[in-house]
Amino acid sequence: MIIGVPKEIKNNENRVGLTPGGAKELTKLGHTVKVQSHAGEGSGFSDAQYKDAGATILPDIESVYADVEMIIKVKEPIEKEYSLIKRDQLVFTYFHFASSETLTKAMVKSGAVCLAYETVELPDRSLPLLVPMSEVAGRMAVQEGARFLEKPLQGRGILLGGVPGVRPAKVLILGGGVVGTQAAKMAAGLGADVTIMDTNLNRLRYLADILPANVNTFMSSEYNIRSLIGSHDLIIGAVLIPGAKAPKLITRDMLKEMQPGTVLIDVAVDQGGCIETCEPTTHENPTYVIDGVVHYCVANMPGAVPYTSTLALTNATLPYAIQLANMGWQQACSLSNPLKLGLNVVKGDITYKSVADAFGLPYVPVEEHIQKVTA
Ligand SMILES: NC(=O)c1ccc[n+]([C@@H]2O[C@H](COP(=O)([O-])OP(=O)(O)OC[C@H]3O[C@@H](n4cnc5c(N)ncnc54)[C@H](O)[C@@H]3O)[C@@H](O)[C@H]2O)c1
């Protein structure tokens, strides 16, 4: 198969859809990989590294889209990219269709096959192509939280791990899924006094087993959250209710109960945020202060560490990209249910029900587009 890797053109997006290591695996299997010049630069990968991996370097984005069968990228196409996408071309990337009617209609019009990272789903209902970014965001939440607790950045002026003779910072994590668990590990590793809350008792049992002794587990409820917020220095919001807006666990009136300089990191901001006073911010201007409480609500946290994020993303996407390249999307999706669930828009039809429902547009079952393959 001929595979294209364009440079991301969304503002401040430095990740790239495929690493040189990923390109090597695909070329070894006999596939052709065409990479736009400088596509990997923001993540620390040079054109020479892609060439060494057997890829061809193309001068511009138009030539990448021109004749490839599969595009591998990171972010959803933006308007400038719509007209580059060809009929029947397979586009493998994050789309988040339900949040954009314009994008959905543009992809329907393109006649392309849109396989969305975020809806590839395993039988246990986990989302393997979202996990790596949650791992990055969870770990980053603690790094950023520690930074914004510094006095010059309007924080309480407390060192996360303390020093001998002085207590460490207290970190409260709301949600014990992927983000919350990674945050708890990082905060505990730095010596903080950590509490992690979830509504799922079995999850709390598991976390109590695997996390170190300086992490306490606690059932999540409004009563319990209120009892802790006044004594915690860093609070990380990491809840998710699949397919729904995040519940507001920290309400505006609770800010008054917090110490001045407390830092709130709302990782769930991309789902509307679990802190009522959360408004999306950017890496250029990540925080604002309300009632003396520092709010950090960056919606694309992994974008700040493109080297790590690109490698983590390719680790997760490559096995699926190889199946698609080896078999073509129809056969690969008919043999792999996780991949089939990634098909959102196919040749002019919306094949993912919740995307069609979101905009009141017609839905066509994906099976109508997949030729049945008897293994
Ligand atoms: N800002 C970013 O850059 C960024 C990056 C990655 C992920 N995220 C977001 O982070 C959020 C968490 O993602 P995840 O991968 O950890 O999800 P996950 O599904 O692995 O975990 C969510 C956890 O929240 C728990 N939960 C639900 N309601 C709760 C409540 N009322 N109180 C406490 N816990 C509750 C669930 O039981 C679950 O364990 C999502 O909104 C995701 O989109 C944001």
The ligand as an SDF file (V2000), in Angstrom:
LIG
                    3D

 44 48  0  0  0  0  0  0  0  0999 V2000
   -6.6310   17.6760   28.6120 N   0  0  0  0  0  0  0  0  0  0  0  0
   -6.0090   16.7630   27.8850 C   0  0  0  0  0  0  0  0  0  0  0  0
   -5.0550   17.0530   27.1720 O   0  0  0  0  0  0  0  0  0  0  0  0
   -6.4420   15.3240   27.9660 C   0  0  0  0  0  0  0  0  0  0  0  0
   -5.6080   14.2990   27.4750 C   0  0  0  0  0  0  0  0  0  0  0  0
   -6.0280   12.9770   27.6420 C   0  0  0  0  0  0  0  0  0  0  0  0
   -7.2580   12.6920   28.2630 C   0  0  0  0  0  0  0  0  0  0  0  0
   -8.0500   13.7400   28.6970 N   0  0  0  0  0  0  0  0  0  0  0  0
   -9.3420   13.5230   29.3770 C   0  0  0  0  0  0  0  0  0  0  0  0
   -9.1370   13.0800   30.7050 O   0  0  0  0  0  0  0  0  0  0  0  0
  -10.3480   12.4890   31.1720 C   0  0  0  0  0  0  0  0  0  0  0  0
  -10.0400   11.1620   31.8630 C   0  0  0  0  0  0  0  0  0  0  0  0
   -9.5790   10.2330   30.8930 O   0  0  0  0  0  0  0  0  0  0  0  0
   -9.1930    8.7340   31.2810 P   0  0  0  0  0  0  0  0  0  0  0  0
   -8.5260    8.1540   30.0840 O   0  0  0  0  0  0  0  0  0  0  0  0
   -8.4910    8.6780   32.5920 O   0  0  0  0  0  0  0  0  0  0  0  0
  -10.6420    8.0820   31.4460 O   0  0  0  0  0  0  0  0  0  0  0  0
  -10.9580    6.6740   32.1610 P   0  0  0  0  0  0  0  0  0  0  0  0
  -12.2550    6.2190   31.6070 O   0  0  0  0  0  0  0  0  0  0  0  0
   -9.7770    5.7700   32.1040 O   0  0  0  0  0  0  0  0  0  0  0  0
  -11.1590    7.0750   33.7090 O   0  0  0  0  0  0  0  0  0  0  0  0
  -12.2100    7.8660   34.1780 C   0  0  0  0  0  0  0  0  0  0  0  0
  -12.4970    7.4890   35.6160 C   0  0  0  0  0  0  0  0  0  0  0  0
  -13.4200    8.4460   36.1610 O   0  0  0  0  0  0  0  0  0  0  0  0
  -14.2020    7.7460   37.1040 C   0  0  0  0  0  0  0  0  0  0  0  0
  -15.3640    8.5350   37.4830 N   0  0  0  0  0  0  0  0  0  0  0  0
  -16.5390    8.7310   36.8100 C   0  0  0  0  0  0  0  0  0  0  0  0
  -17.3510    9.5360   37.5360 N   0  0  0  0  0  0  0  0  0  0  0  0
  -16.6700    9.8700   38.6630 C   0  0  0  0  0  0  0  0  0  0  0  0
  -16.9650   10.6710   39.8050 C   0  0  0  0  0  0  0  0  0  0  0  0
  -18.1460   11.2820   39.9420 N   0  0  0  0  0  0  0  0  0  0  0  0
  -16.0140   10.7790   40.7850 N   0  0  0  0  0  0  0  0  0  0  0  0
  -14.8330   10.1650   40.6600 C   0  0  0  0  0  0  0  0  0  0  0  0
  -14.5000    9.3740   39.6210 N   0  0  0  0  0  0  0  0  0  0  0  0
  -15.4130    9.2350   38.6430 C   0  0  0  0  0  0  0  0  0  0  0  0
  -14.5320    6.4370   36.3770 C   0  0  0  0  0  0  0  0  0  0  0  0
  -14.9950    5.4410   37.2760 O   0  0  0  0  0  0  0  0  0  0  0  0
  -13.1640    6.1100   35.7620 C   0  0  0  0  0  0  0  0  0  0  0  0
  -12.3930    5.2770   36.6240 O   0  0  0  0  0  0  0  0  0  0  0  0
  -11.2300   12.3490   29.9100 C   0  0  0  0  0  0  0  0  0  0  0  0
  -12.1470   13.4110   29.8720 O   0  0  0  0  0  0  0  0  0  0  0  0
  -10.2420   12.4700   28.7780 C   0  0  0  0  0  0  0  0  0  0  0  0
  -10.8550   12.9180   27.5800 O   0  0  0  0  0  0  0  0  0  0  0  0
   -7.6610   15.0290   28.5380 C   0  0  0  0  0  0  0  0  0  0  0  0
  1  2  1  0
  2  3  2  0
  2  4  1  0
  4  5  1  0
  4 44  2  0
  5  6  2  0
  6  7  1  0
  7  8  2  0
  8  9  1  0
  8 44  1  0
  9 10  1  0
  9 42  1  0
 10 11  1  0
 11 12  1  0
 11 40  1  0
 12 13  1  0
 13 14  1  0
 14 15  2  0
 14 16  1  0
 14 17  1  0
 17 18  1  0
 18 19  2  0
 18 20  1  0
 18 21  1  0
 21 22  1  0
 22 23  1  0
 23 24  1  0
 23 38  1  0
 24 25  1  0
 25 26  1  0
 25 36  1  0
 26 27  1  0
 26 35  1  0
 27 28  2  0
 28 29  1  0
 29 30  1  0
 29 35  2  0
 30 31  1  0
 30 32  2  0
 32 33  1  0
 33 34  2  0
 34 35  1  0
 36 37  1  0
 36 38  1  0
 38 39  1  0
 40 41  1  0
 40 42  1  0
 42 43  1  0
M  CHG  2   8   1  16  -1
M  END
$$$$
